[in-house]
Amino acid sequence: MSLLPPIKLPDLDIDLGDLRNPFKTNSDSIVSNLAKLTLDVNIKTDIKAELEPLILSLFSQLQSLLKDITFAANELLSKSKQMATDLINQVLTGLEKLASEVGQIVSNLLKEAEALAEKLIDKLRNDLVNPFFDRVDNLRQALVEDIRKLINYARSEVEAGITKILYKGDEIITGTVSEFSDELKRYYLEVESLAPIILDPDKKRERERHKACKDELDIEGVSLPSIGPGKFFDYLECRELKRLDENTPIRNIKTSYGDLQNRAWKLACVGRTEGSALQDKATKAWLKYGQLYYLWNKFEDNMTPLEAIEKKIQQLDNQIATFQAKSLQIDDLSTAVRNAQNTANNAVNIANNAQNTANTAPKIESGAVSKVYYQTDHPIEIGTPFGSRSDTIRVNFSVGKFSSPPKVQVMLNTIDTEQAINTRITVIPVNITTSGFDIQVSTWADSKVYSVGITWLACIE
């Protein structure tokens, strides 16, 4: 039994366990060494009894010292903890201040970067973008100006061409009018120079035509230059037509009509300044004599009108003869057509009779159908549920076979059922129409049907 009382170290009233453990460990080590020295000394028991109070006193003092040391350590650790807390708060405050300063610096840097970017963008805009668009505008303006110049040049060329054409047209029309006026004067001088008594037969006939035309136009006693272009054309037309008769060659007739058409053109040119009525008169005359020229141009030039008419009559006679020959052929063809029509009518009658016979004859159609129920799990095959079970099989007639629903008969020609169970089956036609019907296959009780074959017959009396 140990002579030393147990020594209990006081707990350190601190939160930092890592600082408390060294004190406790050192105290335990000191007490253990003293105890070892005391117990290992080989002395007598009486000497130990004498030393025991001394040792106990020593241990008491040592324990008191340890308490003091522990208190001092607790005070020191408490102050260290407060100092650490203050230090951490100072550090956090410093970090917040530093973060604010850093944020302010970063904000300043961003502002400087934005300002620098704006300057850079302005420089790019001024040095690159604006010159580029200015160049594009210049090119567009140059292109538009070139196109405008080209259009103006083309317009001026077209206007010059049109002016030239109109000027040339005015020259032609003015010349035509002058020609018409000169012709008027020439005819006046020519006719008025003819003496009343003329020995030359041609001039005498010309004088007679002149007088007759003036009488017809009611311009007797009026000088030709004063009658106006419309009346003057009528006068020329009258004189030209009076030169023509049944013995005039076709060549001369075409020449006269050609001259009159040419004078109608000249009159139309004069009518350009005289008024629309004169232009209408000239246009109608130009069309009329153009058509007459085209008509007589179909005949030979050395023919007279009578010869031309006789030739035309001969052509018409030939055409009539040809027509009559073709008419005879048409009559023969008509006869053949009538015969063919009669034959066709007879064929139609025969066909109608055959159709009537077919219509009165009974219409019949038949056939056969089958259906397998084995291993299909159909109620007819498996026999459940107990009682009546049925199925339908569709049959379609030939298209157009029946005009009304026929009478239908059905009958079994094949049946396969379960041999150990009674056979029960019926087949009847249902839903009969002109296009087809359904066969209703039925069984009942516990009968099982594996397959059926059915023959059907449909007819109308």
Buried (B, 14 or more C-beta within 10 A) or exposed (E): EEEBEEBEBBEBEBEEEEBBEEBBEEBEEEBEEBBEEBEEEEEEEEEBEEBEEEBEEEBEEBBEEBEEBBEEBBEEBBEEBEEEEEEEEEEEEEEEEEEEEEEEEEEEEEEEEEEEEEEEEEEEEEEEEEEEEEEEEEEEEEEEEEEEEEEEEEEEEEEEEEEEEEEEEEEEBEEBBEBBBEBBEEBBEEBEEBEEEBEEEEBBEBBEBBBEBBEEBEBEEEEBEEBBBBBBBBBBBBBBEBBEEEEBBBBEBBBBBBBBBBBBBBBBBBBBEBEEEBBEBBBEBBEBBBEBBEEBEEBEEEBBBEBBEEEEEEEEEEEEEEEEEEEEEEEEEEEEEEEEEEEEEEEEEEEEEEEEEEEEEEBEBEEEBEBEBEEEEBBBBEBEEEEEBEBEBEBEBEEEBBEEBBEBEBEEEEBBBBEEEEEBBEBEBEEBEEBBBBBBBBBEEBBBBBBBBBBBBBBBE
